[in-house]
Amino acid sequence: MIQECENCLKQFETDRYNKRFCSKKCNNASYRKRISADGYISAVTKICEHCGVQFETKKNARFCSEFCQRGNYRDNNKEKITLYQIEYRENNKDELNAANRLYQKENAKELGEKRKERRHKKAEQKPPIIKKCLQCGEKFIDNTKSHNKIYCSHACACRHWMVSNPEKSRNRVRKRRAIKLAINQKFTIEDEKFIYDLFHDRCFNCGNIENLCVDHVYPLSKGNALTKQNACILCKTCNSSKGDKYPLDFYNIEKFVELLTILRLF
């Protein structure tokens, strides 16, 4: 059945014979015209208190929509809403955690992509932090989260530690050598200082003061651990020339007897 709309005068199809308007808009428009003609209260233009948009209304409405009404309520009752949310989370912890896990499982790919995008955006926004290495002095970019990187590499960090802690680094090298040969060695830093004082900070063989080191009297390669009774001070040249020789093969008899007397003092 084809009928003509009483408001816009357009023809429209309908199953009902008494339908007068083609849509709700035409129905409302004709209703407004009829009320204004009869002398009733017509539609009034007002400004929404939340978004500031003009709208028409017949009632004493303050907002243009339910969305603006809820938004205004949230703005005026922030403390009340936060307290309610805290109470709700405390009372429904298990349900919320289960729902969160489910959502993360179902949307794992999307969440991963979003995280990557955020990281890229942060990296683009922030300028790179350029620092100077404490050991080698070369410039490097600090990409860590805390920005507390001091060295450009792990090798530089190890070198700086060895330079600042020479006694500890020497002790570590000795222990490593003994472990490789499966020898139980317990030579401490205090023992090293004691040996240096015992030999008056001089090479026992040539009397040199520079480039001194602790040497095994009986070599480590033959299964002799470094102890107070098996240690003496030599310079690097004498130590390298001695190598893995026994003391009788390197020292003369007078030096060997003197060494034994020094080591038997304690």
Secondary structure by P-SEA (a helix, b strand, c coil): cbbbbccccbbbbbcccccccccaaaaaaaaaaaaaaaccccbbbbbbcccccccccccccccccaaaaaaaaaaacaaaaaaaaaaaaaacaaaaaaaaaaaaaacaaaaaaaaaaaaaaaaaaccbbbbbbcccbbbbbbcccccccccccaaaaaaaaaaacaaaaaaaaaaaaaaaacccccccaaaaaaaaaaacccccccccccbbbbbbccccccccccccccbbbbcaaaaaaaccccccccccaaaaaaaaaaaacc
